[in-house]
């Protein structure tokens, strides 16, 4: 298989207060439950089945703003942060990032001052000529005393911001990388290597496909060329219909959660499994399970338990988004042994 390493084509595209009640809500885990969205593969060897195991609890709410792709992380003091896209109804209004903080995932967060209003100042070289004011899909990872944020300036300018205080983010950026259509960062560390995942169209064997791309770095600053970690062969496109990738590392392997825009009603997150972080199953409908009504998933841990977060989205990006306002909600996520029957009978 061959793929191009540069993708700079301009296509014109842009793209409740109680803790959880542990009544199990199973969101589409049975094989074939979504009709045409049904998985084409069986249970991967070694994989557990990620299952939503509680009601959803709203931790962030903005009555007047739509919210979209976001990140959720806990800082070194134990404070949780939700940071993400904020606007007033259309894509052109997404000029700053919302920032909300909370002490626990079962308490409502406090909304703080938005981040990064206006154009940032550049640090170092290289730099981009892209002067768009829009800001999309941040992700934060902590390393060597600093918090590193990666976010996108449409259409494919991916920026890097560093701070020692996650309550104060300077509006100064470095260029991480720039490729047409590259968006929606997720970064994990495996031993001494960082893996950066994003969604973008890539040329595969002469055809442009929706892909999850992966880049590697040892210092979060110098990144390798993009390689395809997952290829969706169901269609040809110069704008990836996959978005919001999140990779969760567990003892048995790696789980890729990715929003698939081929299925907007309901919002569908598909899940792939691999025992290595650089390559996941590819093909037409190559996922092994699905999570329905989950837009832009984030997977986190608190007190030894896993949680999944979702965001309401924007009407121009998610047909299930509210007509006004936005929110972030969390639910407990458990990884169950396949064949246990729990995913069908609703037992936690």
N, C-alpha and C positions, 0 to 999 in steps of 0.2 A: 504494500500500500504506500502510495506517495501522497504528500501534501505540500502545499506551499508554505513558506515561512514568513512571507510578508503579505498583508491583506489590506492595502490602503485604497482600494477601489472606492470611489465616491458613488454611492448608490442613490443618495437622496433620502434614504430611510433614517428614522430616528426613534430613534426609539427612546358573685359577684362579689362588714366586708370580710368575709369568711375565707379560710383556706379552702382547698378543693374538696368538693363532694365527690367521693370516689365511686360514683355510679359510672360504669364503663360505657364509653361511647365508642363504638367500633366504626371506623370510617373506611369502608370499602377495602377489605383485605381478601375477600374470597376471589379466587381466580375466575375471571370472566364477568365480574359484577358491573362493568361499565360498558357493556356492549362493545362498540368498535374500539374502545380504549383498552380492551383486555390485553393482559400481558401475553406475549408470545413465547415466554420461556418459563421453565419450572423453577422450583426452589433451588438456589445455588448451594453447592456443597459448603457446609460450614456456616452458612448465614442464619441469623435469627430473624424473626419477623417483627419489624417495628410497628407498634400498635398504640393508638391514642387511647388512654386509659382513664380519662377523667372528663368532666365538663370543662369548657373553655372559661377562663377567667380574664377579665379585661384589666390590663395594667396601665395602659396609656390611652388617653382620649383627648382629641382636639375637635371641639364641636364645629369650628368654622373652617378647618383645613382638611384637605385630603392628605392621606399618608400612603407612602408606597415603600419600596424596597429599603430595608433597614438592617442594622446589626444590633445584637443584644450581647453584652459582656459584663462581667463583674471585675471591678478594679481590685488593686492589691489591698485596699482597706475594707473590702467586702461590699461596697456600694455597686448596685446594678445600674447600667446605662443602656438606654435605647436611643439610637441615633439613626435618622433616615430621611428619606425624601419627604418634603412638605410643599404643598401648593394650595391654590385657591380655586381649583376646578379644571385647569387645563395644563398641558405640559409646559407651556411657556412660563407659567407662574412658579415653577420649581427652582427658585433662586437661592434658597438656603436649606439647611438641614435642621429638622426638629431634634431636640435633645431633652430627654426625660430621665429622671433618676429615681431609684427606690431601694429600700432596705431589704425587700424580699419579693419573690415572685408571686406571693399570695396577698400582696398589698398594692394599692394603686400608687403609681409613680407620681412625682411632681414634675410639671413641665418647666423647663428652664429657657433661658434666652436662646433663640435660634443661632446656629453656627454658620460662619463663612458667608456673610452678606457682602456682595460686591466681588470684584476680581481680586484674587490673592496675589501676593508678591512672589516672585520666583527666587529659588535658592539654587545656585550652581548651574551646571550645564549637563545635558542638553535641555532646551526649552521648546515649547510648542507655540505655534502661531495661532492656535485655536483660542478665540476670545469669548466663547460662549459663557454666559453667566449661570447657566443651569448646572445643578449638582445632583448626582445620582448615586445611590446604592453603596453606602460606605461599609467598610469592614475594619475592625480594630483587633490587633494582636499585640501582646505585651512581650518585650524582649530587652534584656539588659538595661533595666531601669527606665525604659521609655515605652510609651504607647504609640503604636504605628497605625495610622489610618490610611486606607486606600479608598479612593472614590473616583467616580468617572465624570468627566465633562463631555457631554455628547459632541460628536458621535463615538469617538474611541480614544479620547485622551484620558489616560489613567494616572491619577496624581497620588502623591505620598506626602502625608503630614505627620510630624513627630511632636510629642509633648511629654513632659514628665508629670504633668498634672491633668488628668482626664476631665476636670471641670473647666479647664482653660485651654482652648485649642487656638494656636496662632494661625492667622490667615496667610500662611507662607507655605509654599508647596515645592516639591521636587517632582520631576517627570519620572514616573515609574516605567511606563511604556506607552506606545501609541500605535494602535492598529484599528482600522475601520471596523466598527461594529462590536469591538471588545467591551464588555460591560459586566457588572455585578460580581465583585470580588469576593472570594473566600480564601483564607490563608490558614494552613495548618503546619505544624512542625513535626517532622519525623526524624528522630535522632538529631543530626546536625544540619539537616536540610529543610528548607521551607518550600512548601508547594502552594502556588497561587493558582486558583481555579477561576475561570471566567467563562461567559458564554459569548460565542461569536460565530459567524459564518467562516468556514475554512474550505479551501479548495482541496478536494479529495479525489484522486484519480480523474482529474479534469472536470469535476462537477462540484458546485458550491453546496455545502451541506450545513445544517444546524449542528453545532458542536459544543462540547464543554472542553475548553482548552486548558492546558496546564503548563506553567512555567516554574522553574526552580531557582533557588538562590540560597546562599549561605549567610547572607547579611541583610536581607530585605531591601537591598538597594540595586544590586546588579543581577538582572534576571536573564535567564536563558530565553531562546526563541520559543515560541508557542508550539506545543505538540498536542495532538488530539487525544484527550483522555476518554472521551465518548463521542461517537459519531451517530447521528440519527439519519439513517438512509431512506426514510419514508418519503422524502420530498427534496426537491432542488430549490435553493433560496439563497439570496445574497444578504439576508437579514435573519439571524438565528431566531427560530421560534422557541428555543429553549432559553430559560432565564433563571436567575436567582439560585445558582448552585450552592449547595452546602455539603461538605464532606465531614462525616463524623467518624472518628477513629475509635475502635473498640478492640478488646482482646482478640476477637475472632477475625477481625479485618476492618475494611473501610466501607462505609455506606455513603453513596452519593444520592442526595435528595435534590431534585431539580424540577422546577415548575415547567410544565409543558403547555405552551400556548396553542397547541393544536386542539386542546380540550379546555375550553373556557366556560362551559356550562355543564357541570360545576367546575370551579377552579381545581385543577388536578396537579398534585405533586407526585412524581414517579420516583421510585427508589431502585438503585442498582447496587450490587455488592461486588467487591473485589478483595483479594488478599494482598494486593499491592496498591499503593496510592496513585500510581501514574497511569493506570489503564483500567477502564471499566467496560463491561459488555457493550458492544455496538450493534447496530442493525435497525430493523424496523420493529418498533415496540419491544425493545430488549430489556425492559425493566421486569422485576420479579414481584413487586407489589405496588400498591397505590394508596395515596392518602387524599381523600376527597375534601373539597372546601378548604384547602390549605394554599394560600398565596404567599410566596416569598418566604419559605421556611427558614427558621434558625433553630439549631439544636444546642441546648446548654445543660449544665448539671448544677444542682444545688442539693447539698447534704446527701450526696451519693445517689440521687435520683435524677433521671433524665427528664427534660421538658422540651416541648416543641412550641415555638412561637409562630404566629401568623399575623399578617397585616391586612387591613381592609382593602388597600389598593386604591387606584384612581380609575374613574369611569373610562378614561381613554385607554387604560391598560388592563382592566379587569371588569368584565361586565357584571360581576357580583358586588362591586363596590357600592357603598351607600351614595345617595344623591348628594348628601352634604355631610361634612365631618369625616373624621378618620379615627382609627383605633389600632392598638396592638393587643392581642390576646395570647395566653399561654394555656397549655394543657400538659398533663403528665404523659410521657412517652415511655413505654416499656418494650423491651426486646425479648420476644417469646420464642421458645423452641418450636420449630415447625411440627405440625401434626399434633400439637397439644390439645387442639380443639378450642382453646380459649379465644382465638380470634373469631371463631364462629358463634360460640355460645355466650360471649360477653362477660366471662369471668376474669377478674384482674389477676 
